[in-house]
Amino acid sequence: MNTTQRPAGASGATRALVISACLLGCLLAGCASKQAAPASADEATRADASARVLPGFYRVGSGDTLASIGAAFGRDAASLARWNGLSATAELEPGRVLRVAPPPDDGKPPRIKSPQAGANNAACSTNGLSWPVSGAVLTAFDGKHASGMTIGGKSGDAVKVARSGRVVYTGSSIKGYGLLIIVKHDESLLTAYGYNQRVLVKEGDKVKRGQAIAEMGKTPNGKPALLFEVRKDRKPVDPAPYLKRCES
């Protein structure tokens, strides 16, 4: 007969330790099962990608470019860039939502209201240019496809010189301009007026700001308009800042 006796309380202490260990294990397991693990970047991207995209918009995927998206939706990359405030060569971040349908104004350049053509108000500096015609801007300068701006109007509208100077060219031998007039204002600044139907000046004539030098003709597509360019040091520049100086 085994007469060895266990120390008093040993059995209770052992049971207490076992129970404590079990409770601790259950607590840790419970926390692990109840607390959601942080979502990985991939999971967050997939969740975000599944979010609903409104009609007329597209969520960029890996490897997408403006050109590839444009091809898929029948749009050109330049329009997509303009509608989304991007450069034509912008790299697209996956997950970004882009507009792929024209905005309410059809994605056209803002219709810039010009003051009365030939205006010569006090706000017009010596370096400013007056609007040659008073129609809306149909095509704005972009430095790549458009080296000037196209301004709408009616066939026969008076085309007025933007600033005093001397006529250095009239004719139609320069391709893409139709009947063209070039005026030299100083040693670095020229203005050009294309798509005219009739020229009212000749080479060598001195002209004053606001003087009618031609009558508006039509674009190659048959739309009445003036092609207006500004060249600084022989390079095309945006006419808008020069014209803004002469706005009332």
Backbone bond lengths (Angstrom), bond angles and torsions (degrees), N, CA, C in turn:
res aa  C-N    CA-C-N  psi(-1)  N-CA   C-N-CA  omega(-1)  CA-C   N-CA-C  phi
1 M - - - 1.477 - - 1.508 108.45 -
2 N 1.297 115.62 130.33 1.481 120.33 -179.62 1.514 108.04 -82.01
3 T 1.313 112.81 114.54 1.463 116.96 -177.56 1.512 112.49 -99.87
4 T 1.410 115.53 3.53 1.474 117.87 -179.80 1.511 109.25 -67.64
5 Q 1.292 116.94 128.99 1.455 121.66 179.86 1.528 110.03 -105.61
6 R 1.373 113.12 140.78 1.474 118.51 176.08 1.511 109.43 -75.01
7 P 1.306 116.41 145.06 1.469 118.25 177.15 1.513 109.53 -58.77
8 A 1.315 114.25 141.97 1.466 118.95 179.89 1.506 110.63 -57.96
9 G 1.326 115.39 136.11 1.490 120.85 176.86 1.478 114.79 83.84
10 A 1.378 118.46 -6.62 1.469 120.21 -177.29 1.499 110.77 -65.01
11 S 1.363 115.58 -43.17 1.468 119.22 -178.29 1.513 110.37 -62.66
12 G 1.320 118.00 -42.73 1.480 120.91 179.50 1.506 112.10 -63.91
13 A 1.321 116.73 -40.09 1.463 120.23 -179.90 1.500 111.34 -64.71
14 T 1.348 114.97 -40.28 1.471 119.03 -179.93 1.508 110.39 -63.34
15 R 1.355 113.41 -46.66 1.474 116.38 179.15 1.522 111.53 -60.52
16 A 1.301 117.95 -38.07 1.469 121.66 179.94 1.519 110.81 -63.34
17 L 1.346 116.16 -40.81 1.468 119.55 179.78 1.515 110.72 -65.60
18 V 1.360 115.26 -42.51 1.465 119.74 -179.90 1.511 110.52 -62.72
19 I 1.321 116.01 -45.03 1.478 120.39 -179.64 1.524 110.69 -63.32
20 S 1.337 117.01 -42.32 1.466 121.01 179.65 1.521 111.22 -61.49
21 A 1.343 115.20 -42.97 1.473 119.51 179.75 1.509 110.76 -63.18
22 C 1.353 115.35 -40.95 1.469 119.09 179.76 1.514 111.36 -65.12
23 L 1.335 114.79 -43.05 1.463 118.53 179.11 1.526 111.36 -62.28
24 L 1.340 115.71 -42.38 1.457 119.45 179.82 1.518 110.49 -63.14
25 G 1.353 116.84 -42.49 1.463 120.82 178.57 1.510 111.27 -62.42
26 C 1.357 115.60 -43.74 1.464 119.26 179.86 1.523 111.28 -64.56
27 L 1.330 116.32 -39.36 1.461 120.88 179.97 1.517 111.13 -61.43
28 L 1.355 116.00 -46.51 1.458 120.22 179.30 1.524 111.10 -64.12
29 A 1.355 115.37 -42.68 1.465 118.45 179.57 1.508 110.80 -64.66
30 G 1.362 115.76 -39.52 1.460 119.31 -179.97 1.515 111.98 -63.01
31 C 1.326 116.33 -43.00 1.463 120.18 178.39 1.513 110.83 -61.02
32 A 1.335 114.97 -41.66 1.462 118.67 -177.44 1.512 110.48 -66.44
33 S 1.355 116.47 -34.00 1.460 118.61 -176.49 1.506 112.36 -83.58
34 K 1.350 116.71 -31.64 1.468 119.85 -176.13 1.514 112.95 -87.34
35 Q 1.316 119.25 -31.62 1.458 122.69 -177.25 1.523 109.27 -85.87
36 A 1.334 117.02 119.98 1.470 121.43 -178.88 1.513 110.01 -66.82
37 A 1.319 114.86 133.35 1.461 118.98 178.34 1.517 109.66 -71.00
38 P 1.339 116.81 144.49 1.467 119.24 179.04 1.521 110.35 -56.20
39 A 1.348 115.70 136.25 1.470 119.62 -179.89 1.518 109.47 -70.33
40 S 1.308 114.64 138.92 1.462 118.87 176.63 1.512 109.58 -73.85
41 A 1.345 116.86 166.92 1.467 121.24 179.65 1.517 110.48 -60.22
42 D 1.347 115.98 -38.88 1.464 119.28 -179.61 1.517 111.11 -65.59
43 E 1.371 115.32 -42.04 1.455 118.87 -179.64 1.517 110.81 -65.37
44 A 1.340 116.56 -40.33 1.466 120.15 178.80 1.515 110.55 -63.46
45 T 1.327 115.91 -40.44 1.466 119.56 179.77 1.516 111.07 -64.63
46 R 1.383 115.59 -42.56 1.462 118.78 179.35 1.511 111.21 -64.51
47 A 1.355 116.32 -39.33 1.463 119.43 179.42 1.514 110.70 -65.46
48 D 1.334 115.64 -43.20 1.457 120.01 179.92 1.517 110.68 -65.84
49 A 1.348 116.11 -38.26 1.459 120.40 -178.28 1.514 111.60 -66.66
50 S 1.348 115.92 -25.10 1.460 118.72 -179.10 1.516 112.20 -80.99
51 A 1.356 117.12 -10.12 1.458 120.50 179.56 1.521 109.82 -62.37
52 R 1.304 116.28 148.10 1.453 121.43 -175.76 1.527 110.53 -68.77
53 V 1.325 116.27 133.53 1.463 122.12 176.19 1.517 107.92 -108.10
54 L 1.309 116.47 130.40 1.455 121.07 -176.87 1.526 111.19 -66.14
55 P 1.331 117.36 153.58 1.468 120.41 176.15 1.528 110.36 -57.23
56 G 1.317 116.35 140.78 1.456 120.21 -178.36 1.507 113.60 90.59
57 F 1.340 116.62 0.47 1.456 121.90 179.62 1.531 109.38 -128.42
58 Y 1.322 115.99 162.21 1.464 121.25 -178.51 1.516 109.19 -145.97
59 R 1.341 115.02 136.95 1.460 119.70 177.27 1.523 109.49 -90.60
60 V 1.313 116.65 123.88 1.460 122.90 -176.02 1.523 110.98 -64.74
61 G 1.332 114.89 134.35 1.449 121.06 175.87 1.516 111.06 -106.64
62 S 1.315 116.59 171.93 1.457 121.26 -179.32 1.531 110.27 -61.69
63 G 1.321 116.54 129.49 1.459 121.48 177.64 1.516 114.48 87.68
64 D 1.337 117.87 -4.81 1.467 120.65 179.76 1.522 111.12 -68.94
65 T 1.317 116.04 145.63 1.465 122.74 173.16 1.517 107.69 -130.23
66 L 1.334 116.17 166.93 1.460 119.40 177.28 1.522 110.59 -59.89
67 A 1.324 116.03 -38.05 1.468 120.08 -179.29 1.523 111.27 -66.10
68 S 1.331 116.99 -44.42 1.468 119.47 -177.78 1.524 111.26 -69.25
69 I 1.329 116.39 -38.59 1.469 119.54 177.95 1.525 109.82 -67.00
70 G 1.338 115.39 -42.30 1.462 119.34 178.66 1.520 111.77 -59.78
71 A 1.333 116.08 -42.27 1.463 120.05 179.76 1.526 110.96 -63.13
72 A 1.329 116.47 -36.82 1.469 120.41 -178.38 1.519 112.11 -70.09
73 F 1.340 116.17 -30.62 1.461 119.45 -176.81 1.525 113.09 -108.69
74 G 1.341 116.45 8.06 1.457 119.35 178.68 1.513 113.00 70.29
75 R 1.318 117.16 32.25 1.469 122.19 179.66 1.523 109.32 -120.42
76 D 1.325 116.28 157.95 1.454 118.33 175.17 1.530 109.34 -93.12
77 A 1.316 114.90 152.99 1.469 120.18 -175.16 1.525 111.80 -61.53
78 A 1.332 117.12 -34.96 1.464 120.43 -178.83 1.530 110.95 -62.90
79 S 1.338 116.51 -41.08 1.468 119.97 178.95 1.520 111.02 -65.80
80 L 1.340 116.39 -43.88 1.469 119.33 178.29 1.522 110.80 -59.85
81 A 1.324 116.17 -42.12 1.470 119.76 179.82 1.522 110.18 -62.46
82 R 1.338 116.36 -43.36 1.469 120.33 -178.18 1.522 111.16 -66.38
83 W 1.343 117.39 -43.60 1.457 120.66 -178.24 1.519 112.44 -65.00
84 N 1.347 117.05 -25.64 1.463 120.60 -175.24 1.524 113.38 -110.66
85 G 1.342 116.65 8.74 1.461 119.80 177.51 1.508 113.62 65.17
86 L 1.333 116.56 37.24 1.460 121.76 -177.84 1.516 110.42 -115.50
87 S 1.325 115.75 160.72 1.453 119.76 170.56 1.521 108.38 -80.12
88 A 1.319 116.33 158.25 1.471 120.22 -176.28 1.530 112.17 -64.05
89 T 1.335 117.38 -21.33 1.467 121.09 -177.19 1.528 112.11 -108.63
90 A 1.324 116.89 16.19 1.467 120.59 -175.84 1.532 111.49 -62.70
91 E 1.342 116.13 139.79 1.460 121.43 173.48 1.520 108.17 -85.52
92 L 1.313 117.13 132.25 1.460 121.88 -175.00 1.522 111.67 -94.21
93 E 1.305 115.31 133.81 1.460 120.89 179.23 1.524 109.56 -89.59
94 P 1.329 118.60 124.64 1.465 120.94 178.62 1.524 111.21 -53.16
95 G 1.319 116.04 136.02 1.455 121.37 -179.55 1.506 113.31 100.61
96 R 1.336 117.16 -18.38 1.455 120.10 179.44 1.526 110.02 -71.27
97 V 1.322 116.89 141.85 1.460 121.38 178.80 1.530 109.09 -98.40
98 L 1.330 115.86 126.25 1.459 121.76 -179.13 1.519 111.00 -114.26
99 R 1.299 115.61 148.00 1.466 120.76 171.53 1.520 108.50 -78.05
100 V 1.328 117.37 127.88 1.459 121.22 179.78 1.523 111.83 -119.40
101 A 1.329 116.80 1.81 1.460 122.00 174.76 1.523 107.90 -119.18
102 P 1.309 117.94 150.01 1.464 119.89 -178.19 1.518 111.54 -58.04
103 P 1.332 118.09 141.63 1.460 120.91 174.96 1.527 109.47 -67.73
104 P 1.329 118.71 177.35 1.462 120.92 -176.08 1.524 115.09 -53.22
105 D 1.348 117.19 -27.48 1.469 119.07 179.55 1.522 112.02 -91.00
106 D 1.369 115.82 17.42 1.465 122.23 178.38 1.512 113.28 67.31
107 G 1.327 117.06 15.17 1.452 120.06 176.39 1.512 113.94 72.79
108 K 1.317 117.46 9.99 1.466 119.46 -179.63 1.520 109.53 -79.67
109 P 1.332 118.14 156.10 1.454 119.73 176.68 1.521 109.90 -57.65
110 P 1.325 117.41 147.22 1.456 119.81 -179.40 1.527 110.80 -52.82
111 R 1.335 115.01 139.67 1.452 119.02 177.73 1.518 107.81 -77.36
112 I 1.303 115.36 106.15 1.454 121.19 -176.15 1.520 109.01 -88.15
113 K 1.301 115.12 121.00 1.461 118.73 178.24 1.519 109.12 -80.31
114 S 1.306 116.06 126.26 1.446 119.51 178.77 1.520 109.42 -98.33
115 P 1.326 117.59 148.56 1.455 119.60 175.12 1.520 109.03 -70.91
116 Q 1.307 116.07 177.05 1.455 119.88 178.91 1.515 109.79 -52.68
117 A 1.324 116.61 128.65 1.461 120.91 -178.56 1.513 110.45 -55.35
118 G 1.316 115.99 137.84 1.457 120.64 177.80 1.512 113.55 83.93
119 A 1.346 117.97 5.81 1.456 120.09 -178.59 1.520 110.16 -58.34
120 N 1.308 116.11 140.97 1.464 120.80 -179.11 1.518 107.20 -136.60
121 N 1.348 115.62 66.03 1.453 120.47 -175.54 1.519 111.18 -86.35
122 A 1.340 114.05 177.41 1.460 119.39 -174.85 1.520 112.16 -66.00
123 A 1.338 117.27 -26.40 1.459 120.74 -178.22 1.520 112.12 -75.94
124 C 1.311 117.54 -10.96 1.463 121.42 -176.53 1.527 109.42 -82.95
125 S 1.319 116.32 113.38 1.456 120.63 -179.42 1.523 109.91 -76.91
126 T 1.292 116.24 171.59 1.471 120.32 179.61 1.519 111.19 -65.02
127 N 1.338 116.92 -23.33 1.461 120.46 179.78 1.524 112.60 -93.90
128 G 1.338 117.51 -3.76 1.457 120.90 -178.53 1.516 111.72 -80.10
129 L 1.310 115.38 162.92 1.457 121.83 178.20 1.522 109.35 -122.12
130 S 1.324 115.83 138.69 1.458 120.95 175.21 1.526 109.06 -84.37
131 W 1.323 116.86 151.98 1.464 120.66 178.18 1.525 109.31 -64.82
132 P 1.319 117.73 130.25 1.468 120.27 -178.60 1.524 113.21 -74.40
133 V 1.324 117.25 -27.50 1.468 123.51 174.21 1.525 107.45 -141.34
134 S 1.329 117.09 166.90 1.467 119.94 -172.95 1.523 113.85 -105.92
135 G 1.336 118.09 15.65 1.462 120.24 179.36 1.518 113.23 -81.06
136 A 1.330 114.71 -178.22 1.470 120.87 179.58 1.524 110.36 -85.20
137 V 1.323 116.10 151.04 1.463 121.21 177.74 1.535 108.73 -74.50
138 L 1.312 115.66 121.16 1.471 121.09 -179.84 1.516 111.86 -92.07
139 T 1.339 116.21 -37.43 1.459 121.65 178.99 1.521 108.09 -136.47
140 A 1.320 116.98 125.42 1.455 121.47 -178.77 1.526 111.37 -92.50
141 F 1.302 115.90 159.79 1.470 122.89 176.20 1.519 109.20 -65.09
142 D 1.357 116.24 134.99 1.461 119.13 174.27 1.526 112.65 -130.42
143 G 1.322 117.23 -1.92 1.451 121.07 176.63 1.510 115.32 79.16
144 K 1.344 117.63 -6.87 1.471 120.54 -178.69 1.520 110.33 -122.64
145 H 1.343 114.21 -68.19 1.459 118.50 -177.96 1.523 111.72 -88.05
146 A 1.323 116.66 -27.75 1.458 121.03 -179.13 1.520 109.02 -123.30
147 S 1.328 116.49 113.25 1.465 120.58 -178.53 1.517 111.93 -91.14
148 G 1.327 116.85 7.06 1.457 122.20 176.72 1.511 108.28 -157.87
149 M 1.323 117.43 -156.48 1.450 121.33 176.05 1.521 109.84 -126.13
150 T 1.321 115.72 147.84 1.456 121.94 175.71 1.513 107.59 -104.75
151 I 1.340 116.30 125.39 1.460 121.72 -176.34 1.525 108.59 -116.28
152 G 1.313 116.10 128.39 1.459 121.32 -176.39 1.513 113.64 -78.02
153 G 1.306 114.14 172.16 1.460 120.75 179.24 1.511 110.54 168.46
154 K 1.324 116.86 -150.41 1.453 122.44 178.75 1.522 109.31 -121.46
155 S 1.295 116.30 144.51 1.470 119.93 176.96 1.520 109.26 -55.57
156 G 1.315 115.42 131.68 1.460 120.23 -179.41 1.511 114.18 94.86
157 D 1.346 117.61 -10.52 1.470 119.35 176.50 1.524 110.05 -56.83
158 A 1.336 115.67 144.78 1.458 120.08 178.67 1.520 110.72 -68.45
159 V 1.321 116.37 131.55 1.463 122.81 174.09 1.518 106.45 -102.42
160 K 1.322 116.55 120.79 1.458 121.48 -174.36 1.522 111.04 -109.51
161 V 1.307 115.73 142.83 1.454 120.04 -178.45 1.525 109.27 -67.87
162 A 1.332 116.54 138.06 1.461 121.61 -172.77 1.522 114.12 -76.15
163 R 1.326 115.75 -19.13 1.469 120.08 -178.80 1.521 107.25 -164.59
164 S 1.299 116.52 153.40 1.464 120.31 -179.28 1.525 110.50 -60.68
165 G 1.325 115.10 146.93 1.453 119.54 -179.79 1.512 111.79 176.22
166 R 1.328 116.07 -156.41 1.470 121.38 -178.57 1.526 109.05 -130.24
167 V 1.322 115.68 135.99 1.464 121.05 178.98 1.526 108.86 -73.39
168 V 1.326 116.23 122.27 1.467 120.20 -178.37 1.532 112.36 -110.45
169 Y 1.345 116.31 -10.71 1.471 117.89 178.65 1.527 110.01 -158.02
170 T 1.319 115.77 137.84 1.461 122.81 166.78 1.522 106.84 -140.35
171 G 1.317 116.70 138.96 1.458 119.06 178.83 1.511 111.75 152.54
172 S 1.320 115.86 -173.97 1.462 121.63 -176.61 1.526 111.84 -131.17
173 S 1.330 116.80 22.52 1.465 119.66 -177.07 1.525 112.99 -82.84
174 I 1.345 117.64 -11.71 1.465 120.87 178.88 1.528 108.38 -92.58
175 K 1.303 116.47 115.70 1.460 122.57 -173.16 1.526 112.03 -63.19
176 G 1.328 115.64 137.40 1.449 121.39 174.32 1.514 114.99 94.18
177 Y 1.339 117.36 -2.90 1.460 120.30 -176.71 1.522 113.50 -114.88
178 G 1.315 117.12 -8.26 1.459 118.97 -174.37 1.512 109.94 64.67
179 L 1.319 115.70 -144.74 1.466 120.95 177.04 1.526 107.94 -77.59
180 L 1.319 115.95 115.33 1.470 122.07 -166.83 1.523 112.49 -118.39
181 I 1.342 114.68 146.47 1.472 122.19 172.19 1.523 107.65 -126.79
182 I 1.332 116.43 134.91 1.467 121.86 174.47 1.513 108.58 -120.99
183 V 1.329 115.60 130.84 1.472 121.54 -179.44 1.526 108.62 -119.67
184 K 1.320 115.84 132.02 1.463 121.77 177.14 1.521 108.49 -98.20
185 H 1.353 115.21 126.85 1.465 119.92 -176.96 1.520 112.79 -102.16
186 D 1.321 116.75 -34.82 1.462 121.75 173.20 1.525 106.86 -156.84
187 E 1.312 116.94 -168.03 1.467 119.65 -174.15 1.527 113.36 -66.90
188 S 1.336 117.87 -16.71 1.471 119.20 -176.39 1.527 114.36 -121.94
189 L 1.329 117.90 -11.53 1.464 119.84 -172.07 1.528 112.59 -118.22
190 L 1.347 114.86 127.64 1.463 122.57 175.62 1.525 108.81 -127.00
191 T 1.342 116.39 151.59 1.456 120.62 168.59 1.527 108.60 -125.02
192 A 1.321 115.51 146.92 1.461 121.12 -178.43 1.520 109.53 -126.66
193 Y 1.341 115.98 142.13 1.459 123.07 -175.37 1.535 107.78 -129.66
194 G 1.335 116.80 109.16 1.452 120.35 -175.50 1.517 113.73 -112.94
195 Y 1.341 115.85 172.61 1.474 124.76 179.64 1.529 112.64 67.84
196 N 1.328 117.22 27.19 1.465 119.01 179.99 1.526 110.84 -76.93
197 Q 1.329 115.87 151.27 1.457 119.07 174.75 1.537 111.00 -98.55
198 R 1.333 114.79 -18.14 1.463 119.25 178.97 1.515 109.58 -155.04
199 V 1.322 116.63 136.53 1.469 122.36 179.20 1.531 108.93 -104.26
200 L 1.334 116.25 134.35 1.460 121.69 -175.94 1.523 112.92 -106.56
201 V 1.328 117.53 1.43 1.463 121.49 -179.40 1.516 108.94 -130.98
202 K 1.331 115.09 171.76 1.470 119.60 178.10 1.516 108.84 -131.46
203 E 1.316 115.69 163.22 1.462 120.17 -179.23 1.524 110.37 -58.86
204 G 1.345 114.58 136.67 1.457 120.68 -179.17 1.514 113.28 96.89
205 D 1.335 118.20 -16.88 1.470 120.53 -179.51 1.523 110.82 -67.27
206 K 1.321 115.99 140.57 1.448 121.87 171.34 1.530 107.72 -90.64
207 V 1.313 115.84 132.76 1.469 120.18 -176.84 1.530 109.76 -125.87
208 K 1.332 114.92 151.89 1.458 120.60 -179.70 1.525 110.36 -109.98
209 R 1.303 115.09 148.96 1.466 120.60 179.81 1.527 110.35 -47.54
210 G 1.343 115.62 130.13 1.457 120.59 177.77 1.517 114.38 88.72
211 Q 1.319 117.88 -4.87 1.465 121.10 179.39 1.525 110.04 -74.12
212 A 1.329 116.99 136.74 1.464 120.44 177.24 1.525 109.33 -70.94
213 I 1.319 116.92 126.44 1.461 121.13 -178.72 1.530 112.23 -118.19
214 A 1.347 116.19 -12.29 1.470 118.81 -178.36 1.516 109.82 -163.20
215 E 1.334 114.66 174.37 1.461 122.08 172.66 1.526 108.37 -116.38
216 M 1.321 115.39 137.20 1.464 120.07 -176.53 1.527 111.55 -62.49
217 G 1.331 114.39 137.18 1.455 120.98 175.33 1.508 111.01 -110.91
218 K 1.337 116.92 -142.63 1.461 121.25 -176.97 1.523 111.41 -129.18
219 T 1.322 115.46 154.74 1.459 122.06 175.56 1.534 108.46 -72.38
220 P 1.339 117.66 169.21 1.472 119.57 175.98 1.526 112.90 -57.49
221 N 1.343 116.86 -21.52 1.463 121.00 178.67 1.519 112.65 -89.26
222 G 1.330 116.01 3.25 1.459 120.00 176.73 1.511 115.42 85.64
223 K 1.340 117.89 13.85 1.459 120.91 -179.46 1.521 109.73 -98.50
224 P 1.353 118.94 128.46 1.463 120.71 178.36 1.526 110.80 -59.10
225 A 1.306 116.81 125.88 1.465 120.29 -178.42 1.525 110.04 -171.60
226 L 1.315 114.42 163.64 1.464 122.59 173.55 1.518 108.14 -115.56
227 L 1.303 116.82 133.66 1.460 121.68 171.86 1.522 106.87 -94.99
228 F 1.334 116.87 115.10 1.461 121.97 -175.59 1.521 109.48 -117.56
229 E 1.340 115.44 125.09 1.461 120.73 179.37 1.522 110.65 -127.23
230 V 1.331 114.44 151.19 1.458 122.06 174.21 1.524 107.23 -123.77
231 R 1.318 116.49 131.11 1.470 120.64 178.41 1.526 109.26 -122.42
232 K 1.335 113.36 124.72 1.464 121.46 178.53 1.516 107.76 -112.36
233 D 1.331 116.72 121.08 1.474 121.26 -176.27 1.530 110.35 52.87
234 R 1.323 115.73 42.16 1.465 125.21 176.06 1.529 114.54 72.33
235 K 1.329 117.27 4.68 1.456 120.18 179.94 1.525 109.81 -111.14
236 P 1.339 117.89 138.34 1.478 119.97 178.56 1.519 110.80 -66.85
237 V 1.316 116.30 135.83 1.460 122.63 178.13 1.532 108.38 -130.74
238 D 1.311 115.58 164.05 1.459 121.25 -178.92 1.534 109.75 -69.02
239 P 1.336 118.27 122.23 1.467 120.27 179.55 1.529 113.50 -68.81
240 A 1.352 117.41 -24.55 1.464 120.81 -171.74 1.533 114.19 -53.70
241 P 1.345 119.84 -47.83 1.464 118.33 -179.74 1.527 113.05 -61.86
242 Y 1.325 117.75 -34.15 1.463 120.51 178.28 1.525 110.76 -69.70
243 L 1.331 116.28 -40.93 1.463 120.53 -179.79 1.522 111.26 -69.29
244 K 1.327 116.73 -33.77 1.463 120.87 -177.95 1.526 111.40 -62.03
245 R 1.317 116.38 -30.52 1.464 120.00 -179.55 1.521 111.85 -65.72
246 C 1.340 116.34 -19.89 1.458 119.90 -177.54 1.518 112.54 -107.70
247 E 1.342 117.56 8.30 1.451 119.08 177.55 1.510 110.01 -79.38
248 S 1.321 115.17 145.26 1.462 119.97 -179.28 1.522 110.03 -80.80
